[in-house]
Amino acid sequence: MTIRENWDLESIFAGGSQSATLAGFLAELATDLTEYKVSDIPTPLAEPVQPAWVERIDALHELGARLRQAGSFISCLISQDVKDDKALQLMAHIDQLGANLGNLWTQLGAIFAQQDDAAWNRLLTNTSLKAVAFNLNEQRELARQKMSPQMESLANDLATDGYHAWDRLYGIVSGDEEVDFQGQPLSLGQLQNKYEDDPDRETRRQAFELYETTWRKIAKVCAQALNNQAGFRLALYKHRGWDSVLKEPLLNNRFTLETLEAMWQVIEAKNGKLLDYFAAKAKLFGVERLSWYDVYAPVGKTSKTFSYAEAADFVVDNIRRFNPDIADFCRMAIDRRWVEAEDRSGKRAGAFCTGFPLIDQSRVFMTYNGSFNGIRTLAHELGHGYHSWVMRDLPYGARRYTMSVAETASTFNESVVNAASLRAAADNRERLSLLAARLNDAAAFLMNIRARFIFETTFFEQRAQKALSVDELSELMLLAQKTAFKDGLADYHPLFWASKLHFYITDAPFYNFPYTFGYLFSNGVYAQALAEGPAFKDRYIALLRDTGSMNTEDLAQTHLGVDLTKPEFWETAVDRVLADVDEFVRLADNE
């Protein structure tokens, strides 16, 4: 059977962005959202009106599933062809429909909060809503901590052309920049790849200097966007009576400040081990200390290349030795053309997996380049797909899991393939290269993201008093990077606050610590799987299925028997990801 590198979107909505079926689907969705009236729910809640409540809540979940179906499709269109202007227009329409749906949930949550506790508990116990009780209780509790539904709806509407508009402006300004580097026109994203990935250090240095210079030219606009986004959030939190900027991201990720602090404290105590990695890497480069543009640079040498079909077999075969269920899913997704992997121009950068809840399918987007890293990416994104797959029979309202656990299955898959890649290494230089890739991940999650968290926390403290200038923001970033990297680099990236998209994403405030949490959590899960062998399979599936129905601490206690508020779990996870340092140093010393 020939494996095709392009995904199948036609079976979802034939015709792409010009699809008449898609247009009709969106029109009907828009109409149904407009016609949905929260006031149709009979109050007060009592047993005779429970069926009406079930019907109205199920209907809103169904609208959410339809919106996700269309939004995922349009995201795929934009990713496969960044010049698809029609798809970009459709995404703006999806954003507006999403705001409308959000307003409906805000109004419904307020009604939830007004009902008698005993009547509410009977509704969730005695009807089909029991399966989505966690989600509904979450909505009810959140409504009690917010402003009135009228005020929340107003804030939501104003955010579309205010708060979120700064996100869009940042994307336009940063995306339009193009530079000439060594006679070649490059986007800022391509220039970043040059300074991070090019094997030649002088090329990296020149690329990084140009990168910093270019970001300084647009830094005033970035500072305006960041200050105004933060000002909006601080004003909103003030009116809600929230005294911490971490309240919303912690609620969004379903864990407590106690857990977050336990994780950071262990990282702070242990991530200095990476300085041994930096020192060995610096020696290979012939310098005393690494610069910012050296941290993720490649070392060693990998001579192997794999066709896409070979990569698919490598992923499936090695995961099958570990867990046949995951391997069967990966094989199915690849054979059914759920993966877009072709290396061609016109595609967006990066990789992702997105779900289509109405048809219980996923689609994976990536650009496969024949390398071990490409194999890792394929395994990682298929892990996201497997996570959705094991939840496919659950009600839509029980499938929403948070950023904090979203990387569990993906990083798990990647860990399996990483281990297999090391076993397949042809020689020590190839092994050195693969170990560096793993340790680069550790540096990113334990140091780089730590720096982002320190910066953002300090920035909000100061933004409560005044707007910050470009130089003030750069100084905060420099201090955060020196702290997180244990002052272990020769120089840093003060304009990282401007160049990093994640600071401007308004859908998920503090778009940083959930990545580190997920990375370590998944490594902890993988360690238990190694210890228990095949017996862990069913428990792993149960854990994934409950990611949409439990707080993260409860999830870990129930399925792993660990307390995330205590340091022990985090110490084990951090020690595991730092275990490669000594082997890397040994191999580097022999180069």
C-alpha positions as CSV (number, residue, x, y, z in Angstrom):
1,M,0.0,0.0,0.0
2,T,1.4,3.4,-1.0
3,I,1.4,6.0,1.8
4,R,0.5,9.4,0.7
5,E,2.0,12.5,2.4
6,N,-1.1,14.7,2.0
7,W,-4.1,14.6,4.2
8,D,-7.6,14.1,3.2
9,L,-9.8,17.1,3.8
10,E,-12.2,16.6,1.0
11,S,-14.1,13.9,2.9
12,I,-14.9,16.5,5.6
13,F,-16.0,19.5,3.4
14,A,-15.4,19.0,-0.3
15,G,-14.1,22.1,-2.1
16,G,-11.8,23.6,0.5
17,S,-12.5,27.3,1.4
18,Q,-14.8,27.6,-1.6
19,S,-16.9,24.6,-0.4
20,A,-20.6,25.2,-0.8
21,T,-21.2,22.5,1.9
22,L,-19.0,24.4,4.3
23,A,-20.8,27.7,3.6
24,G,-24.1,26.0,4.3
25,F,-22.8,24.4,7.5
26,L,-21.5,27.8,8.8
27,A,-24.8,29.6,7.8
28,E,-26.9,27.1,9.7
29,L,-24.5,27.2,12.7
30,A,-24.7,31.0,12.8
31,T,-28.5,30.9,12.6
32,D,-28.7,28.3,15.4
33,L,-26.4,30.3,17.6
34,T,-28.6,33.4,17.1
35,E,-31.8,31.5,17.7
36,Y,-30.5,29.8,20.9
37,K,-32.2,31.6,23.8
38,V,-30.9,31.0,27.3
39,S,-34.2,32.4,28.5
40,D,-35.9,29.3,27.2
41,I,-34.6,27.4,30.2
42,P,-37.4,27.2,32.8
43,T,-36.5,28.4,36.2
44,P,-36.3,27.7,39.1
45,L,-34.8,24.3,38.5
46,A,-37.0,21.5,39.8
47,E,-37.6,17.9,38.8
48,P,-40.5,18.5,36.4
49,V,-38.3,20.8,34.3
50,Q,-35.2,18.7,34.3
51,P,-35.8,17.4,30.7
52,A,-35.9,20.9,29.4
53,W,-32.6,21.7,31.1
54,V,-31.0,18.5,29.7
55,E,-32.2,19.5,26.2
56,R,-30.9,23.0,26.4
57,I,-27.5,22.1,27.8
58,D,-27.0,19.2,25.3
59,A,-27.9,21.7,22.5
60,L,-25.2,24.1,23.5
61,H,-22.6,21.4,23.7
62,E,-23.7,20.3,20.2
63,L,-23.2,23.8,19.0
64,G,-19.7,23.8,20.4
65,A,-18.9,20.5,18.6
66,R,-20.1,22.0,15.3
67,L,-18.1,25.1,15.8
68,R,-15.0,23.0,16.6
69,Q,-15.6,20.9,13.4
70,A,-15.7,24.0,11.2
71,G,-12.8,25.8,13.0
72,S,-10.5,22.8,12.8
73,F,-11.2,22.5,9.1
74,I,-10.5,26.1,8.4
75,S,-7.3,25.9,10.5
76,C,-6.2,23.1,8.3
77,L,-6.9,25.1,5.1
78,I,-4.9,28.1,6.3
79,S,-2.0,25.8,7.4
80,Q,-1.7,24.0,4.1
81,D,-1.8,27.2,2.1
82,V,-0.9,30.4,3.9
83,K,-2.2,32.4,0.9
84,D,-5.7,31.1,1.1
85,D,-7.3,34.5,1.7
86,K,-10.8,33.0,1.7
87,A,-9.9,30.7,4.5
88,L,-8.5,33.7,6.5
89,Q,-11.9,35.4,6.1
90,L,-13.7,32.3,7.2
91,M,-11.5,32.1,10.3
92,A,-12.5,35.7,11.3
93,H,-16.1,34.5,11.0
94,I,-15.4,31.5,13.2
95,D,-13.8,33.9,15.8
96,Q,-17.1,35.9,15.9
97,L,-19.2,32.7,16.3
98,G,-16.9,31.6,19.1
99,A,-17.5,34.9,20.9
100,N,-21.3,34.4,20.5
101,L,-21.0,30.9,21.9
102,G,-18.9,32.2,24.8
103,N,-21.6,34.7,25.6
104,L,-24.2,32.0,25.7
105,W,-22.2,29.9,28.1
106,T,-21.6,33.0,30.3
107,Q,-25.4,33.6,30.5
108,L,-26.1,29.9,31.2
109,G,-23.4,29.7,33.8
110,A,-25.0,32.6,35.7
111,I,-28.3,30.7,35.7
112,F,-26.5,27.6,37.0
113,A,-25.1,29.7,39.8
114,Q,-28.6,31.0,40.9
115,Q,-30.1,27.5,41.4
116,D,-30.6,25.7,44.6
117,D,-27.7,23.4,45.4
118,A,-30.0,20.4,46.1
119,A,-31.9,20.8,42.9
120,W,-28.7,21.3,41.0
121,N,-27.2,18.1,42.4
122,R,-30.3,16.1,41.6
123,L,-30.1,17.3,38.0
124,L,-26.5,16.1,37.7
125,T,-27.2,12.8,39.5
126,N,-30.5,11.7,38.0
127,T,-30.1,12.6,34.3
128,S,-27.8,12.0,31.4
129,L,-25.9,15.1,32.4
130,K,-24.1,13.0,35.0
131,A,-21.4,12.3,32.3
132,V,-20.7,16.1,32.0
133,A,-21.2,17.0,35.6
134,F,-17.6,18.1,36.1
135,N,-17.7,20.5,33.2
136,L,-21.1,22.0,34.3
137,N,-19.9,22.4,37.9
138,E,-16.9,24.2,36.6
139,Q,-19.1,26.6,34.7
140,R,-21.3,27.1,37.7
141,E,-18.4,27.8,40.1
142,L,-16.7,30.2,37.6
143,A,-19.9,32.2,37.2
144,R,-20.0,32.7,40.9
145,Q,-16.5,34.3,40.7
146,K,-17.2,36.6,37.8
147,M,-19.2,39.7,37.2
148,S,-22.9,39.7,36.2
149,P,-23.6,37.9,32.9
150,Q,-24.5,41.3,31.3
151,M,-21.1,42.7,32.3
152,E,-19.2,39.6,31.3
153,S,-21.0,39.6,27.9
154,L,-20.1,43.3,27.4
155,A,-16.5,42.6,28.3
156,N,-16.4,39.6,25.9
157,D,-17.9,41.7,23.1
158,L,-15.5,44.6,23.7
159,A,-12.6,42.2,23.8
160,T,-13.2,41.2,20.1
161,D,-12.1,44.6,18.8
162,G,-10.0,45.5,21.8
163,Y,-8.1,42.8,23.8
164,H,-8.0,40.3,21.0
165,A,-7.3,43.0,18.4
166,W,-3.9,43.6,19.9
167,D,-3.1,39.9,19.3
168,R,-4.1,40.2,15.7
169,L,-2.2,43.5,15.2
170,Y,0.9,41.8,16.6
171,G,0.5,38.9,14.2
172,I,0.2,41.3,11.2
173,V,3.2,43.5,12.2
174,S,5.5,40.5,13.0
175,G,4.3,38.5,10.1
176,D,4.9,41.2,7.5
177,E,8.6,41.7,8.4
178,E,11.0,40.3,5.9
179,V,14.8,40.7,5.9
180,D,17.7,40.1,3.6
181,F,20.1,37.6,5.0
182,Q,23.2,36.7,3.0
183,G,21.3,37.7,-0.2
184,Q,18.3,35.6,0.7
185,P,14.9,37.0,1.7
186,L,13.7,35.5,4.9
187,S,10.7,35.9,7.2
188,L,11.5,36.4,10.9
189,G,10.5,32.8,11.5
190,Q,13.0,31.6,9.0
191,L,15.6,33.8,10.4
192,Q,15.0,32.4,13.9
193,N,15.5,28.9,12.4
194,K,18.8,30.1,11.1
195,Y,20.1,31.3,14.4
196,E,18.8,28.3,16.3
197,D,19.5,25.4,13.9
198,D,22.3,26.3,11.5
199,P,25.4,24.1,12.1
200,D,27.8,27.1,11.4
201,R,28.3,29.3,14.5
202,E,29.2,32.4,12.5
203,T,26.0,32.1,10.5
204,R,24.0,31.7,13.7
205,R,25.7,34.8,15.2
206,Q,24.9,37.0,12.2
207,A,21.4,35.7,12.0
208,F,20.8,36.4,15.7
209,E,22.2,39.9,15.4
210,L,19.9,40.7,12.5
211,Y,17.0,39.1,14.3
212,E,17.5,41.4,17.3
213,T,18.0,44.5,15.1
214,T,14.8,43.8,13.2
215,W,12.7,43.2,16.4
216,R,14.0,46.5,17.8
217,K,12.6,48.3,14.8
218,I,9.1,47.1,15.6
219,A,9.5,46.8,19.4
220,K,7.5,50.0,20.1
221,V,4.4,48.5,18.4
222,C,5.0,45.3,20.3
223,A,5.3,47.1,23.6
224,Q,2.0,49.0,22.9
225,A,0.3,45.7,22.2
226,L,1.6,44.0,25.3
227,N,0.9,46.9,27.6
228,N,-2.6,47.3,26.4
229,Q,-3.4,43.6,26.5
230,A,-2.1,43.5,30.1
231,G,-4.1,46.7,31.0
232,F,-7.3,45.1,29.7
233,R,-6.7,42.0,31.8
234,L,-5.9,43.9,34.9
235,A,-9.0,46.1,34.5
236,L,-11.2,43.0,33.9
237,Y,-9.8,41.2,37.0
238,K,-10.3,44.3,39.1
239,H,-14.0,44.3,38.2
240,R,-14.3,40.6,38.9
241,G,-12.6,41.1,42.3
242,W,-9.7,38.9,41.3
243,D,-6.4,39.9,43.1
244,S,-4.0,37.6,41.2
245,V,-3.2,37.4,37.5
246,L,-2.5,33.7,38.0
247,K,-6.1,33.0,39.0
248,E,-7.4,32.7,35.4
249,P,-4.6,30.5,34.0
250,L,-4.7,28.3,37.1
251,L,-8.5,27.8,36.7
252,N,-7.9,27.2,32.9
253,N,-5.4,24.5,33.7
254,R,-7.3,23.0,36.6
255,F,-4.6,22.9,39.2
256,T,-3.6,25.0,42.2
257,L,-0.9,27.5,43.0
258,E,0.4,25.0,45.5
259,T,1.1,22.6,42.7
260,L,2.6,25.2,40.5
261,E,5.0,26.4,43.2
262,A,6.0,22.8,44.1
263,M,7.0,22.2,40.4
264,W,8.9,25.5,40.1
265,Q,10.8,24.9,43.4
266,V,12.0,21.5,42.3
267,I,13.1,22.9,38.9
268,E,14.9,25.8,40.5
269,A,16.7,23.4,42.8
270,K,17.7,21.0,40.0
271,N,18.0,22.7,36.7
272,G,21.6,23.8,37.4
273,K,22.6,20.3,36.1
274,L,22.0,21.7,32.6
275,L,25.0,23.9,33.1
276,D,27.2,20.8,32.7
277,Y,25.5,20.2,29.4
278,F,26.1,23.8,28.4
279,A,29.8,23.6,29.3
280,A,30.3,20.4,27.3
281,K,28.5,21.9,24.3
282,A,30.5,25.1,24.6
283,K,33.7,23.0,24.5
284,L,32.5,21.4,21.3
285,F,32.0,24.8,19.8
286,G,35.4,26.1,20.9
287,V,34.0,28.8,23.2
288,E,34.1,29.5,26.9
289,R,30.3,29.9,27.3
290,L,27.3,29.4,25.1
291,S,25.5,32.4,23.6
292,W,21.8,32.5,23.3
293,Y,22.1,31.4,19.6
294,D,24.1,28.3,20.7
295,V,21.7,26.8,23.2
296,Y,19.6,24.8,20.7
297,A,22.3,24.5,18.0
298,P,22.9,21.0,16.6
299,V,26.0,19.0,17.7
300,G,27.3,15.6,16.6
301,K,26.1,14.3,13.3
302,T,23.1,12.2,12.0
303,S,23.7,10.6,8.7
304,K,20.4,8.7,8.5
305,T,17.5,10.0,6.5
306,F,14.1,8.3,6.3
307,S,11.4,8.4,3.7
308,Y,7.9,9.3,5.1
309,A,6.9,5.6,4.7
310,E,10.0,4.5,6.7
311,A,9.3,7.1,9.3
312,A,5.7,5.9,9.7
313,D,6.9,2.3,10.1
314,F,9.6,3.4,12.6
315,V,6.9,5.1,14.7
316,V,4.4,2.3,14.5
317,D,6.8,-0.6,15.0
318,N,8.5,0.9,18.0
319,I,5.3,2.0,19.7
320,R,3.8,-1.4,19.0
321,R,6.6,-3.0,21.2
322,F,5.4,-0.7,24.0
323,N,1.6,-0.4,23.5
324,P,-0.2,-2.1,20.6
325,D,-3.3,0.0,21.0
326,I,-1.4,3.2,20.3
327,A,0.4,1.6,17.4
328,D,-2.9,0.5,15.8
329,F,-4.2,4.1,16.0
330,C,-1.0,5.5,14.5
331,R,-1.2,3.0,11.6
332,M,-4.8,3.8,11.0
333,A,-4.3,7.6,11.0
334,I,-1.4,7.3,8.6
335,D,-3.1,4.9,6.2
336,R,-6.4,6.9,6.2
337,R,-4.5,10.1,5.3
338,W,-5.1,12.0,8.5
339,V,-1.6,13.4,8.3
340,E,-0.3,16.2,6.1
341,A,3.5,15.7,5.9
342,E,4.7,16.9,2.5
343,D,7.7,19.2,2.4
344,R,6.6,22.0,0.1
345,S,6.5,25.8,0.0
346,G,3.3,27.7,0.9
347,K,2.7,25.8,4.2
348,R,2.8,27.5,7.6
349,A,5.6,26.6,9.9
350,G,5.2,24.2,12.9
351,A,3.1,21.2,13.6
352,F,-0.2,20.5,15.3
353,C,-3.0,18.0,15.7
354,T,-6.7,19.1,15.6
355,G,-9.9,17.2,16.2
356,F,-13.2,16.8,14.3
357,P,-15.7,15.8,17.0
358,L,-18.6,15.2,14.6
359,I,-16.8,12.4,12.8
360,D,-14.4,11.2,15.6
361,Q,-11.3,11.9,13.5
362,S,-8.2,14.0,13.8
363,R,-5.8,15.7,11.4
364,V,-2.1,16.1,11.9
365,F,-0.1,18.9,10.2
366,M,3.7,18.9,9.9
367,T,6.4,19.2,7.3
368,Y,8.4,16.0,7.3
369,N,12.1,16.5,6.4
370,G,13.5,13.0,6.6
371,S,15.3,13.4,9.9
372,F,15.0,11.9,13.4
373,N,13.5,15.1,14.5
374,G,10.8,14.7,11.9
375,I,10.1,11.2,13.2
376,R,9.8,12.6,16.7
377,T,7.3,15.2,15.5
378,L,5.2,12.6,13.7
379,A,5.0,10.5,16.9
380,H,4.3,13.5,19.0
381,E,1.4,14.8,16.9
382,L,-0.1,11.3,16.5
383,G,0.0,11.1,20.3
384,H,-2.4,14.1,20.4
385,G,-4.6,12.2,18.0
386,Y,-4.6,9.1,20.2
387,H,-5.7,11.2,23.2
388,S,-8.8,12.3,21.3
389,W,-9.4,8.8,19.9
390,V,-9.7,7.2,23.3
391,M,-12.2,9.9,24.3
392,R,-14.3,9.7,21.2
393,D,-17.3,8.0,22.8
394,L,-17.6,10.5,25.6
395,P,-20.0,13.4,25.4
396,Y,-18.5,16.5,23.9
397,G,-18.8,18.3,27.3
398,A,-16.5,15.7,28.8
399,R,-13.8,15.9,26.2
400,R,-12.3,19.3,26.9
401,Y,-8.9,18.9,28.6
402,T,-6.5,21.6,29.5
403,M,-3.1,22.7,28.2
404,S,-1.6,21.3,31.4
405,V,-2.4,17.7,30.4
406,A,-2.7,18.2,26.6
407,E,0.9,17.1,26.1
408,T,0.6,13.9,28.1
409,A,0.0,11.4,25.2
410,S,2.1,13.4,22.7
411,T,5.2,13.5,24.9
412,F,4.6,9.9,25.9
413,N,4.8,8.8,22.2
414,E,7.8,11.0,21.7
415,S,9.6,9.4,24.7
416,V,9.1,6.0,23.2
417,V,10.5,7.0,19.8
418,N,13.4,8.9,21.4
419,A,14.4,5.8,23.2
420,A,14.1,3.8,20.0
421,S,16.2,6.4,18.1
422,L,19.0,6.1,20.6
423,R,19.0,2.4,20.3
424,A,19.2,2.7,16.5
425,A,22.0,5.3,16.5
426,A,24.8,4.3,14.1
427,D,27.7,5.6,16.2
428,N,28.6,7.9,19.1
429,R,28.4,11.1,17.0
430,E,24.8,10.2,16.1
431,R,24.1,9.3,19.7
432,L,25.5,12.7,20.8
433,S,23.2,14.5,18.4
434,L,20.1,12.6,19.6
435,L,21.0,13.2,23.3
436,A,21.4,16.9,22.5
437,A,18.0,17.1,21.0
438,R,16.5,15.6,24.2
439,L,18.6,18.0,26.4
440,N,17.5,20.9,24.3
441,D,14.0,20.0,25.3
442,A,15.0,20.0,28.9
443,A,16.6,23.4,28.5
444,A,13.5,24.8,26.9
445,F,11.1,23.5,29.5
446,L,13.2,23.9,32.6
447,M,15.0,27.2,31.8
448,N,13.5,29.1,28.8
449,I,9.9,28.7,29.9
450,R,10.9,29.4,33.4
451,A,12.3,32.7,32.2
452,R,9.0,33.5,30.4
453,F,7.1,32.8,33.6
454,I,9.4,35.0,35.7
455,F,9.2,37.8,33.2
456,E,5.4,37.7,32.8
457,T,4.9,37.6,36.6
458,T,7.1,40.6,37.1
459,F,5.7,42.5,34.1
460,F,2.2,42.3,35.5
461,E,3.3,43.5,38.9
462,Q,4.8,46.6,37.4
463,R,2.1,47.1,34.7
464,A,-0.4,47.5,37.5
465,Q,1.4,50.8,38.3
466,K,2.3,52.0,34.7
467,A,2.9,51.1,31.1
468,L,6.5,49.9,30.5
469,S,8.8,51.2,27.8
470,V,10.8,49.0,25.4
471,D,13.9,49.4,27.5
472,E,12.1,48.5,30.7
473,L,10.6,45.4,29.1
474,S,14.0,44.3,27.8
475,E,15.6,44.8,31.2
476,L,12.9,42.7,32.8
477,M,13.5,40.0,30.2
478,L,17.2,40.1,30.7
479,L,16.9,39.6,34.4
480,A,14.4,36.8,34.0
481,Q,16.7,34.9,31.6
482,K,19.8,35.3,33.8
483,T,17.8,34.0,36.7
484,A,16.3,31.0,34.9
485,F,19.5,30.1,33.1
486,K,21.6,30.4,36.3
487,D,23.6,33.2,34.6
488,G,25.1,30.4,32.6
489,L,25.2,32.0,29.2
490,A,27.6,34.6,27.7
491,D,24.7,36.7,26.4
492,Y,20.9,36.6,26.2
493,H,17.9,37.8,24.1
494,P,16.5,40.9,25.8
495,L,13.9,41.4,23.1
496,F,12.5,37.9,23.6
497,W,9.4,39.6,25.1
498,A,8.7,41.1,21.6
499,S,9.8,38.1,19.4
500,K,7.8,35.4,21.3
501,L,4.3,35.0,20.0
502,H,3.1,33.3,23.2
503,F,3.1,36.5,25.2
504,Y,0.5,37.9,22.8
505,I,-1.9,35.0,22.7
506,T,-5.1,36.2,24.3
507,D,-7.0,33.0,24.3
508,A,-4.7,31.5,27.0
509,P,-3.1,33.9,29.5
510,F,0.3,32.9,30.8
511,Y,0.9,30.7,27.8
512,N,4.1,29.3,29.4
513,F,3.9,27.2,32.6
514,P,1.4,24.6,31.2
515,Y,4.1,23.5,28.8
516,T,6.6,22.7,31.5
517,F,3.9,21.1,33.6
518,G,2.8,18.9,30.7
519,Y,6.4,18.0,29.8
520,L,7.2,16.8,33.3
521,F,3.8,15.2,33.9
522,S,4.1,13.1,30.8
523,N,7.6,12.1,31.7
524,G,6.3,11.0,35.1
525,V,3.6,8.9,33.4
526,Y,6.1,7.4,31.0
527,A,8.3,6.4,34.0
528,Q,5.4,4.5,35.6
529,A,4.7,2.8,32.3
530,L,8.3,1.6,32.1
531,A,8.1,0.4,35.6
532,E,4.8,-1.5,35.2
533,G,5.1,-2.7,31.6
534,P,1.9,-4.0,29.8
535,A,-0.1,-3.8,33.0
536,F,-0.1,0.0,32.7
537,K,-2.0,0.1,29.4
538,D,-5.5,0.1,30.8
539,R,-4.6,2.6,33.5
540,Y,-3.1,4.9,30.8
541,I,-6.2,4.9,28.8
542,A,-8.3,5.6,31.9
543,L,-6.1,8.5,32.7
544,L,-6.4,10.0,29.2
545,R,-10.2,9.6,29.3
546,D,-10.5,11.4,32.6
547,T,-8.4,14.4,31.5
548,G,-11.7,16.2,30.6
549,S,-13.5,15.3,33.8
550,M,-11.1,15.8,36.7
551,N,-8.9,18.5,38.3
552,T,-5.3,17.8,37.5
553,E,-4.3,16.9,41.1
554,D,-7.2,14.5,41.3
555,L,-6.3,13.0,38.0
556,A,-2.7,12.3,39.2
557,Q,-3.8,10.9,42.6
558,T,-6.5,8.7,41.0
559,H,-4.5,7.2,38.2
560,L,-0.8,7.5,39.3
561,G,-1.2,7.6,43.1
562,V,0.9,10.7,43.4
563,D,0.4,14.1,45.1
564,L,1.3,16.9,42.8
565,T,1.4,19.5,45.6
566,K,4.5,17.7,47.1
567,P,8.0,17.7,45.6
568,E,8.5,13.9,45.2
569,F,6.7,13.5,41.8
570,W,8.4,16.5,40.4
571,E,11.9,15.4,41.6
572,T,11.5,12.1,39.9
573,A,10.3,13.7,36.7
574,V,13.1,16.3,36.6
575,D,15.8,13.7,37.5
576,R,14.6,11.6,34.6
577,V,14.9,14.4,32.0
578,L,18.3,15.4,33.3
579,A,19.6,11.8,33.3
580,D,21.1,12.3,29.8
581,V,23.5,15.1,30.9
582,D,26.3,12.8,32.2
583,E,26.2,10.6,29.1
584,F,26.3,13.7,26.8
585,V,29.3,15.1,28.7
586,R,31.1,11.7,28.5
587,L,30.6,11.5,24.7
588,A,31.5,15.1,24.2
589,D,34.8,14.7,26.1
590,N,35.7,12.0,23.6
591,E,35.1,14.1,20.5
